[in-house]
Amino acid sequence: MELLVQERTGELEKANKALLTEIRYTNILHTLSTRYIKGSDSHSLYQEIVEAVIAITNADNGNIQLLDVSTGKLIIVATRVLIFPF
């Protein structure tokens, strides 16, 4: 019986940690959407979006590209690249 309680406690702790992570990510996205609605500076907003998405997806790098309709080319408007020393 004690082993079952320990297993269940471990499962609940793991689920609680995952839930707290999801809440943190939801708060990040909510903050970004609020800034977007308020009309914040687009460059800093794009940079924050890149940082948020990198955190949420556990990525190392990321960028946002927008289409320049006059040239038909993509333009990087925000980026983060980690450089690893060799």
Backbone bond lengths (Angstrom), bond angles and torsions (degrees), N, CA, C in turn:
res aa  C-N    CA-C-N  psi(-1)  N-CA   C-N-CA  omega(-1)  CA-C   N-CA-C  phi
1 M - - - 1.446 - - 1.535 111.59 -
2 E 1.342 115.37 -41.81 1.469 119.45 -179.41 1.531 111.06 -63.57
3 L 1.308 117.01 -38.21 1.464 121.29 178.37 1.526 110.45 -63.27
4 L 1.312 116.96 -40.41 1.460 121.78 178.22 1.525 111.03 -63.17
5 V 1.316 116.85 -40.93 1.465 121.43 178.18 1.529 110.02 -64.67
6 Q 1.325 117.10 -41.98 1.462 120.78 178.93 1.529 110.88 -64.34
7 E 1.332 116.75 -42.01 1.463 119.86 178.66 1.523 110.75 -63.28
8 R 1.321 115.47 -45.22 1.475 119.78 -179.17 1.523 110.54 -65.02
9 T 1.321 117.22 -39.66 1.466 121.23 177.98 1.521 110.21 -61.74
10 G 1.321 117.03 -42.22 1.465 121.08 177.52 1.514 111.60 -62.77
11 E 1.335 117.05 -41.37 1.460 121.05 177.97 1.523 111.36 -63.11
12 L 1.323 116.20 -42.85 1.466 120.59 179.68 1.527 111.79 -65.87
13 E 1.332 116.51 -39.46 1.469 120.23 177.92 1.525 110.55 -64.30
14 K 1.320 116.53 -40.96 1.463 120.71 178.25 1.525 110.82 -64.60
15 A 1.328 116.81 -43.89 1.469 121.12 178.66 1.524 110.78 -64.26
16 N 1.320 117.27 -39.59 1.460 121.42 178.78 1.523 110.92 -63.95
17 K 1.326 117.27 -42.00 1.464 121.31 178.44 1.525 110.55 -62.69
18 A 1.343 116.66 -43.39 1.466 120.78 178.65 1.526 110.76 -63.54
19 L 1.322 116.89 -40.81 1.462 120.77 178.68 1.525 111.52 -63.87
20 L 1.319 117.29 -42.82 1.464 120.79 178.17 1.527 111.21 -62.95
21 T 1.323 117.12 -37.86 1.463 121.08 176.42 1.524 110.19 -63.48
22 E 1.319 117.63 -45.68 1.467 121.61 178.60 1.523 111.62 -61.61
23 I 1.314 116.85 -39.40 1.474 120.52 177.60 1.520 110.30 -64.07
24 R 1.327 116.96 -42.21 1.472 120.54 178.73 1.525 110.36 -61.66
25 Y 1.332 117.55 -45.22 1.461 121.03 179.06 1.526 111.28 -64.29
26 T 1.313 116.84 -40.20 1.464 120.55 178.14 1.521 110.71 -62.71
27 N 1.317 116.98 -40.57 1.467 120.31 177.57 1.522 111.88 -64.63
28 I 1.320 117.16 -38.93 1.466 120.74 176.81 1.526 109.80 -60.77
29 L 1.324 116.79 -48.39 1.465 120.74 -178.99 1.521 111.43 -65.71
30 H 1.321 117.53 -36.56 1.466 120.69 177.47 1.526 110.81 -63.79
31 T 1.315 116.14 -44.15 1.465 120.34 178.98 1.523 110.85 -61.03
32 L 1.327 116.72 -43.50 1.467 120.39 178.99 1.527 111.45 -63.55
33 S 1.322 116.94 -43.28 1.463 119.06 -179.27 1.521 111.08 -66.08
34 T 1.323 117.49 -35.74 1.470 120.85 177.04 1.522 110.53 -64.95
35 R 1.321 117.01 -42.52 1.471 120.38 177.67 1.517 110.74 -63.05
36 Y 1.336 116.97 -38.55 1.464 121.19 179.22 1.522 110.05 -62.95
37 I 1.321 116.54 -45.80 1.467 121.13 -179.36 1.522 110.81 -62.40
38 K 1.329 117.15 -37.01 1.468 121.48 -179.60 1.522 112.21 -74.44
39 G 1.320 118.13 -9.41 1.457 121.30 177.58 1.516 113.86 79.81
40 S 1.317 117.22 38.87 1.466 121.26 178.54 1.520 110.81 -63.03
41 D 1.324 114.67 164.79 1.463 121.84 176.48 1.524 109.32 -52.85
42 S 1.326 116.92 122.60 1.466 120.50 -173.00 1.531 112.15 -64.91
43 H 1.332 118.49 -36.95 1.466 119.50 -178.79 1.526 110.89 -62.28
44 S 1.327 117.28 -49.03 1.468 119.36 -179.55 1.525 111.10 -67.57
45 L 1.333 117.37 -33.58 1.455 120.65 177.17 1.532 110.89 -65.22
46 Y 1.330 117.01 -44.44 1.466 120.47 177.17 1.527 110.95 -59.53
47 Q 1.316 116.19 -41.70 1.466 120.13 -179.98 1.527 110.38 -63.99
48 E 1.323 116.82 -41.57 1.461 120.12 178.58 1.523 111.26 -66.35
49 I 1.326 116.91 -35.16 1.459 120.54 177.04 1.529 110.08 -63.62
50 V 1.323 116.62 -44.49 1.470 120.35 177.61 1.525 110.23 -58.84
51 E 1.313 116.50 -46.85 1.463 120.34 -179.53 1.532 111.22 -61.87
52 A 1.330 117.04 -41.77 1.462 121.19 -179.55 1.528 111.12 -64.75
53 V 1.310 116.25 -45.75 1.465 120.16 -178.73 1.526 110.95 -65.54
54 I 1.317 117.16 -38.49 1.462 120.71 176.89 1.526 109.76 -62.30
55 A 1.325 116.56 -43.23 1.473 119.83 179.34 1.524 111.10 -64.36
56 I 1.310 117.01 -44.97 1.463 121.49 -176.40 1.523 111.71 -66.92
57 T 1.319 116.93 -38.29 1.467 120.36 -176.61 1.526 113.02 -94.23
58 N 1.330 116.88 -1.85 1.469 122.01 -177.01 1.526 111.53 57.77
59 A 1.309 116.78 36.55 1.462 121.84 178.59 1.530 109.70 -84.27
60 D 1.314 115.59 165.30 1.462 120.86 176.38 1.524 111.36 -94.13
61 N 1.318 116.62 -33.52 1.456 121.97 -174.33 1.521 109.50 -138.36
62 G 1.325 114.62 164.32 1.451 118.53 175.16 1.514 111.40 -173.01
63 N 1.333 115.43 162.58 1.456 119.44 175.03 1.523 109.70 -155.36
64 I 1.305 115.16 162.38 1.461 122.57 172.52 1.517 106.66 -118.47
65 Q 1.335 114.91 130.53 1.453 121.03 178.18 1.521 109.05 -120.66
66 L 1.316 115.57 137.61 1.457 121.27 176.19 1.523 108.92 -117.22
67 L 1.313 114.91 148.19 1.454 120.21 179.64 1.525 110.26 -81.85
68 D 1.321 116.24 124.94 1.467 121.66 171.41 1.524 106.00 -85.62
69 V 1.338 115.89 105.65 1.466 119.44 -173.76 1.527 112.28 -66.06
70 S 1.318 117.24 -24.74 1.465 118.77 -179.73 1.524 112.53 -72.30
71 T 1.347 116.83 -30.55 1.459 120.41 -179.15 1.524 112.88 -109.20
72 G 1.325 116.55 -16.77 1.457 120.54 -176.29 1.519 113.15 74.60
73 K 1.330 117.17 15.02 1.465 121.42 -178.23 1.520 110.29 -108.94
74 L 1.334 114.54 153.31 1.457 120.22 174.80 1.524 109.68 -83.98
75 I 1.314 115.16 139.84 1.464 121.29 178.82 1.528 107.82 -121.38
76 I 1.312 117.09 128.17 1.465 121.28 177.08 1.524 107.86 -74.46
77 V 1.341 116.10 122.06 1.461 120.41 -179.38 1.529 112.14 -107.41
78 A 1.332 116.93 -15.05 1.463 121.23 176.06 1.514 107.81 -157.05
79 T 1.320 115.65 143.09 1.461 119.31 -178.82 1.516 110.63 -154.43
80 R 1.312 114.33 154.03 1.461 121.31 167.38 1.514 107.53 -143.68
81 V 1.310 114.94 124.56 1.458 121.31 -179.47 1.526 107.47 -128.71
82 L 1.319 115.20 124.99 1.459 119.54 174.19 1.509 108.96 -86.14
83 I 1.300 115.91 134.27 1.462 120.67 177.71 1.522 106.93 -110.66
84 F 1.312 115.56 120.02 1.452 120.27 -179.36 1.516 109.79 -95.04
85 P 1.322 116.68 129.34 1.469 118.74 176.35 1.521 110.85 -70.23
86 F 1.304 115.46 145.83 1.483 119.63 -179.34 1.489 110.92 -92.33
